[in-house]
Amino acid sequence: MEVMLMSRKKCKPKINKFTVGLIVASVGIGIVIAVILPVWGWVIAAGGGLIFFGWCLIENCCKRK
């Protein structure tokens, strides 16, 4: 009778510095897109609203008759 010996290989993926850097960069870009970009969008929108409101005040209140 023949006995087959099965080797026990551990399936451990090799993670090098490039892969870790790619993961960290992806998480960082995700945070920027999810948190910081919308905040700046609201700041820009509020600034545009203030400029528009000021423009309307100048046009309507400062007219000479």
VMD Tcl script that builds the backbone (N, CA, C; Angstrom):
set m [mol new atoms 195]
animate dup $m
set s [atomselect $m all]
$s set {name element resname resid chain x y z} {
  {N N MET 1 A 0.826 -1.178 0.000}
  {CA C MET 1 A 0.000 0.000 0.000}
  {C C MET 1 A 0.870 1.241 0.000}
  {N N GLU 2 A 0.413 2.164 -0.790}
  {CA C GLU 2 A 1.163 3.403 -0.910}
  {C C GLU 2 A 0.474 4.487 -0.084}
  {N N VAL 3 A 1.236 5.200 0.682}
  {CA C VAL 3 A 0.694 6.272 1.519}
  {C C VAL 3 A 1.068 7.609 0.889}
  {N N MET 4 A 0.058 8.442 0.669}
  {CA C MET 4 A 0.325 9.766 0.119}
  {C C MET 4 A 0.468 10.747 1.269}
  {N N LEU 5 A 1.578 11.389 1.280}
  {CA C LEU 5 A 1.788 12.414 2.289}
  {C C LEU 5 A 1.390 13.767 1.698}
  {N N MET 6 A 0.573 14.448 2.412}
  {CA C MET 6 A 0.152 15.763 1.940}
  {C C MET 6 A 0.935 16.821 2.705}
  {N N SER 7 A 1.542 17.676 1.946}
  {CA C SER 7 A 2.323 18.725 2.599}
  {C C SER 7 A 1.385 19.796 3.134}
  {N N ARG 8 A 1.771 20.354 4.225}
  {CA C ARG 8 A 0.968 21.416 4.831}
  {C C ARG 8 A 1.599 22.754 4.480}
  {N N LYS 9 A 1.048 23.365 3.469}
  {CA C LYS 9 A 1.532 24.679 3.066}
  {C C LYS 9 A 0.584 25.724 3.621}
  {N N LYS 10 A 1.163 26.694 4.232}
  {CA C LYS 10 A 0.343 27.779 4.754}
  {C C LYS 10 A 0.088 28.771 3.630}
  {N N CYS 11 A -1.154 29.100 3.450}
  {CA C CYS 11 A -1.530 30.071 2.423}
  {C C CYS 11 A -1.454 31.466 3.020}
  {N N LYS 12 A -0.278 31.996 3.056}
  {CA C LYS 12 A -0.082 33.330 3.599}
  {C C LYS 12 A 0.286 34.258 2.452}
  {N N PRO 13 A -0.589 35.208 2.138}
  {CA C PRO 13 A -0.278 36.103 1.024}
  {C C PRO 13 A 0.887 37.024 1.375}
  {N N LYS 14 A 1.705 37.259 0.373}
  {CA C LYS 14 A 2.840 38.146 0.589}
  {C C LYS 14 A 2.383 39.583 0.376}
  {N N ILE 15 A 2.532 40.382 1.394}
  {CA C ILE 15 A 2.170 41.794 1.306}
  {C C ILE 15 A 3.465 42.594 1.364}
  {N N ASN 16 A 3.747 43.271 0.259}
  {CA C ASN 16 A 4.960 44.074 0.229}
  {C C ASN 16 A 4.623 45.535 0.518}
  {N N LYS 17 A 5.637 46.376 0.513}
  {CA C LYS 17 A 5.443 47.787 0.845}
  {C C LYS 17 A 4.557 48.492 -0.171}
  {N N PHE 18 A 4.642 48.093 -1.427}
  {CA C PHE 18 A 3.816 48.718 -2.465}
  {C C PHE 18 A 2.339 48.469 -2.201}
  {N N THR 19 A 1.984 47.245 -1.825}
  {CA C THR 19 A 0.587 46.908 -1.558}
  {C C THR 19 A 0.070 47.667 -0.340}
  {N N VAL 20 A 0.876 47.750 0.703}
  {CA C VAL 20 A 0.473 48.491 1.900}
  {C C VAL 20 A 0.302 49.969 1.564}
  {N N GLY 21 A 1.215 50.517 0.774}
  {CA C GLY 21 A 1.106 51.914 0.358}
  {C C GLY 21 A -0.142 52.167 -0.463}
  {N N LEU 22 A -0.474 51.235 -1.334}
  {CA C LEU 22 A -1.678 51.358 -2.158}
  {C C LEU 22 A -2.939 51.334 -1.296}
  {N N ILE 23 A -2.958 50.488 -0.283}
  {CA C ILE 23 A -4.105 50.411 0.626}
  {C C ILE 23 A -4.247 51.709 1.413}
  {N N VAL 24 A -3.137 52.211 1.944}
  {CA C VAL 24 A -3.170 53.456 2.721}
  {C C VAL 24 A -3.601 54.628 1.844}
  {N N ALA 25 A -3.090 54.686 0.619}
  {CA C ALA 25 A -3.469 55.764 -0.303}
  {C C ALA 25 A -4.953 55.689 -0.651}
  {N N SER 26 A -5.476 54.497 -0.843}
  {CA C SER 26 A -6.898 54.341 -1.164}
  {C C SER 26 A -7.784 54.803 -0.013}
  {N N VAL 27 A -7.397 54.461 1.199}
  {CA C VAL 27 A -8.170 54.894 2.364}
  {C C VAL 27 A -8.107 56.415 2.502}
  {N N GLY 28 A -6.928 56.989 2.312}
  {CA C GLY 28 A -6.774 58.443 2.405}
  {C C GLY 28 A -7.588 59.173 1.359}
  {N N ILE 29 A -7.554 58.696 0.127}
  {CA C ILE 29 A -8.332 59.322 -0.945}
  {C C ILE 29 A -9.830 59.177 -0.665}
  {N N GLY 30 A -10.232 58.043 -0.124}
  {CA C GLY 30 A -11.641 57.851 0.232}
  {C C GLY 30 A -12.104 58.830 1.301}
  {N N ILE 31 A -11.263 59.078 2.301}
  {CA C ILE 31 A -11.600 60.047 3.348}
  {C C ILE 31 A -11.718 61.443 2.756}
  {N N VAL 32 A -10.780 61.796 1.888}
  {CA C VAL 32 A -10.817 63.122 1.265}
  {C C VAL 32 A -12.088 63.295 0.447}
  {N N ILE 33 A -12.431 62.302 -0.342}
  {CA C ILE 33 A -13.620 62.404 -1.196}
  {C C ILE 33 A -14.899 62.418 -0.356}
  {N N ALA 34 A -14.939 61.654 0.726}
  {CA C ALA 34 A -16.167 61.535 1.511}
  {C C ALA 34 A -16.385 62.681 2.492}
  {N N VAL 35 A -15.310 63.275 3.012}
  {CA C VAL 35 A -15.460 64.260 4.085}
  {C C VAL 35 A -15.067 65.660 3.650}
  {N N ILE 36 A -13.856 65.821 3.183}
  {CA C ILE 36 A -13.312 67.157 2.950}
  {C C ILE 36 A -13.920 67.808 1.716}
  {N N LEU 37 A -14.065 67.092 0.625}
  {CA C LEU 37 A -14.621 67.673 -0.599}
  {C C LEU 37 A -16.042 68.204 -0.412}
  {N N PRO 38 A -16.965 67.469 0.219}
  {CA C PRO 38 A -18.298 68.042 0.419}
  {C C PRO 38 A -18.288 69.295 1.290}
  {N N VAL 39 A -17.409 69.351 2.288}
  {CA C VAL 39 A -17.323 70.539 3.141}
  {C C VAL 39 A -16.918 71.741 2.306}
  {N N TRP 40 A -15.905 71.594 1.464}
  {CA C TRP 40 A -15.478 72.701 0.610}
  {C C TRP 40 A -16.555 73.068 -0.396}
  {N N GLY 41 A -17.320 72.102 -0.847}
  {CA C GLY 41 A -18.431 72.396 -1.747}
  {C C GLY 41 A -19.471 73.291 -1.082}
  {N N TRP 42 A -19.770 73.005 0.196}
  {CA C TRP 42 A -20.720 73.844 0.920}
  {C C TRP 42 A -20.150 75.232 1.166}
  {N N VAL 43 A -18.866 75.337 1.435}
  {CA C VAL 43 A -18.235 76.648 1.637}
  {C C VAL 43 A -18.320 77.474 0.357}
  {N N ILE 44 A -18.023 76.849 -0.773}
  {CA C ILE 44 A -18.092 77.552 -2.056}
  {C C ILE 44 A -19.532 77.965 -2.364}
  {N N ALA 45 A -20.492 77.087 -2.095}
  {CA C ALA 45 A -21.897 77.415 -2.349}
  {C C ALA 45 A -22.359 78.571 -1.461}
  {N N ALA 46 A -21.968 78.552 -0.190}
  {CA C ALA 46 A -22.347 79.647 0.714}
  {C C ALA 46 A -21.709 80.959 0.271}
  {N N GLY 47 A -20.457 80.914 -0.155}
  {CA C GLY 47 A -19.791 82.115 -0.656}
  {C C GLY 47 A -20.483 82.667 -1.886}
  {N N GLY 48 A -20.875 81.790 -2.790}
  {CA C GLY 48 A -21.606 82.231 -3.978}
  {C C GLY 48 A -22.943 82.849 -3.616}
  {N N GLY 49 A -23.621 82.264 -2.629}
  {CA C GLY 49 A -24.895 82.829 -2.175}
  {C C GLY 49 A -24.725 84.212 -1.571}
  {N N LEU 50 A -23.669 84.389 -0.773}
  {CA C LEU 50 A -23.410 85.706 -0.181}
  {C C LEU 50 A -23.086 86.746 -1.249}
  {N N ILE 51 A -22.316 86.358 -2.244}
  {CA C ILE 51 A -21.992 87.284 -3.337}
  {C C ILE 51 A -23.263 87.667 -4.090}
  {N N PHE 52 A -24.115 86.693 -4.366}
  {CA C PHE 52 A -25.370 86.975 -5.069}
  {C C PHE 52 A -26.264 87.895 -4.245}
  {N N PHE 53 A -26.371 87.626 -2.947}
  {CA C PHE 53 A -27.195 88.449 -2.061}
  {C C PHE 53 A -26.658 89.875 -2.005}
  {N N GLY 54 A -25.356 90.023 -1.898}
  {CA C GLY 54 A -24.748 91.354 -1.898}
  {C C GLY 54 A -24.986 92.085 -3.209}
  {N N TRP 55 A -24.896 91.372 -4.305}
  {CA C TRP 55 A -25.140 91.962 -5.628}
  {C C TRP 55 A -26.574 92.482 -5.720}
  {N N CYS 56 A -27.519 91.677 -5.236}
  {CA C CYS 56 A -28.926 92.106 -5.255}
  {C C CYS 56 A -29.143 93.334 -4.376}
  {N N LEU 57 A -28.500 93.385 -3.205}
  {CA C LEU 57 A -28.623 94.554 -2.339}
  {C C LEU 57 A -28.082 95.803 -3.017}
  {N N ILE 58 A -26.941 95.683 -3.667}
  {CA C ILE 58 A -26.350 96.832 -4.349}
  {C C ILE 58 A -27.260 97.299 -5.480}
  {N N GLU 59 A -27.808 96.373 -6.234}
  {CA C GLU 59 A -28.663 96.732 -7.364}
  {C C GLU 59 A -29.970 97.381 -6.911}
  {N N ASN 60 A -30.555 96.921 -5.822}
  {CA C ASN 60 A -31.880 97.389 -5.409}
  {C C ASN 60 A -31.851 98.551 -4.420}
  {N N CYS 61 A -30.875 98.615 -3.560}
  {CA C CYS 61 A -30.865 99.626 -2.503}
  {C C CYS 61 A -30.097 100.886 -2.879}
  {N N CYS 62 A -29.188 100.805 -3.762}
  {CA C CYS 62 A -28.309 101.934 -4.055}
  {C C CYS 62 A -28.647 102.628 -5.370}
  {N N LYS 63 A -29.847 102.451 -5.850}
  {CA C LYS 63 A -30.241 103.114 -7.100}
  {C C LYS 63 A -30.608 104.566 -6.814}
  {N N ARG 64 A -30.164 105.450 -7.666}
  {CA C ARG 64 A -30.544 106.859 -7.538}
  {C C ARG 64 A -31.788 107.112 -8.376}
  {N N LYS 65 A -32.678 107.867 -7.833}
  {CA C LYS 65 A -33.929 108.137 -8.547}
  {C C LYS 65 A -33.878 109.465 -9.234}
}
mol reanalyze $m
mol bondsrecalc $m
mol representation Tube
mol addrep $m
